[in-house]
């Protein structure tokens, strides 16, 4: 399999993901799983089976790109093929997330988490700042 991955030589902090060229991604067509350093390579290996809507040929290309990036950054890859990275893409993760949210709402966990977040915002002063900004915005709109 011919790889498309090339090391990214741009230094400094990137402001957006769109600053990266397609050749930096494991899945270049979908622009998923950037391979810009060793940490990202390990992350791409861990999340390989979470990428949905790609063909087997695209998975093979992505694995070849990951392998090339791993060699470049000195990451040990024990896997020898993309099939050993995970064969169960999470096709129903949105449905599962909705079920989890419904369960948290039903058991009261969501409400207690919201109360805890509100208390944290109040304690840190974020709530007051937000309230002041909202009041100033309303006042400006009324005066127009």
C-alpha positions, 0 to 999 in steps of 0.5 A: 500500500502506498502511503500519503503521509508526510511529516509536517514541518510547520513549527509553532502553534496551529490555530485551526485544524484547517491549517494542516495539509491532507498529507498529515492525516491517517485518513486524508480524504476525511481529514481524520486522525492527524499524525503530527507527533508521537502522541497523535500517532498513539491516539490514532492507533487507539481511536482507529476503530472509532472512525466510521463511514470509511471503506476497507481500502481507506482503512488499509491506507490509514494503517499504512500512514500510521505505520509510516508516522510511527516509524518517523516518530519512534513509536512502537507498533505491535500491530501488523495489520489494520484488522488487529487495531479494531474491527468494531466501528461504533456505528451506534454511538449517537444512539448510545449517547442519547440513551446515556443522557436519558439515564442520567436525567432519569436517575438525577445525575444530570441535575446534580451535575448541573447544580455542581457546575453552577456552584463552581461558576458562582464560586469562581465568579464566572456567573457574575461576569456572564450576568454583567455582560448579559445585562450590558447587552440588553441595555445596549439593545434597548437604547438602540 
